[in-house]
Amino acid sequence: MTKFYKKSVVLLVFLISFSTLAFSQTTVSGTIKEVGVDEGIPGANVILKGTVTGTISDVNGNFSLKV
């Protein structure tokens, strides 16, 4: 292989790896329940502190939020 080809392959692998790390997201999910009752709370707001990112729980109190 030529030097140019080797350098191009290494650069391509690096860029693909970096973009995967840079754009990865974590999902936080759970269930909001009332204390003392084993029922979920529908329509509860879940907001990431210090941001405007949020979601609302479903009819069973479940939520999922990408952070």
C-alpha positions in Angstrom: 0.0 0.0 0.0 1.1 3.5 -0.7 1.8 6.0 2.2 -1.1 8.1 1.0 -3.5 5.2 1.1 -2.4 4.2 4.6 -2.8 7.8 5.9 -6.2 8.1 4.3 -7.4 4.9 5.9 -6.1 5.9 9.3 -7.7 9.4 9.0 -11.1 7.9 7.9 -11.1 5.4 10.9 -10.3 8.3 13.3 -13.1 10.5 11.9 -15.7 7.8 12.1 -14.7 7.0 15.7 -14.7 10.6 16.7 -18.1 11.3 15.2 -19.6 8.3 17.0 -18.3 9.6 20.3 -19.3 13.2 19.7 -22.9 12.5 18.8 -23.7 9.7 21.3 -26.6 10.3 23.6 -27.7 8.7 26.8 -31.3 7.9 27.5 -32.7 8.3 31.0 -35.9 6.4 31.6 -38.1 5.5 34.6 -41.5 5.5 36.2 -42.9 8.3 38.4 -45.1 6.9 41.2 -47.0 8.4 44.1 -45.6 7.7 47.5 -47.5 4.9 49.2 -49.4 4.0 46.1 -48.2 1.6 43.4 -49.7 3.6 40.5 -47.8 5.8 38.0 -48.5 9.5 37.8 -49.7 10.4 34.2 -48.7 13.7 32.7 -45.9 14.5 35.1 -43.2 16.9 33.7 -39.6 15.6 33.7 -37.0 18.4 33.0 -33.2 18.1 32.9 -32.0 20.6 35.5 -30.5 23.8 34.0 -31.8 23.2 30.5 -35.1 23.4 28.6 -34.9 19.6 27.7 -37.8 17.7 29.0 -40.6 15.2 28.5 -44.0 14.2 30.0 -44.8 10.8 31.6 -47.3 8.6 29.8 -50.6 7.2 31.2 -48.7 4.7 33.4 -46.1 7.2 34.7 -43.3 6.0 32.4 -40.9 8.5 30.8 -37.8 8.4 28.5 -35.5 11.4 28.0 -32.4 11.7 25.8 -29.7 13.7 27.5 
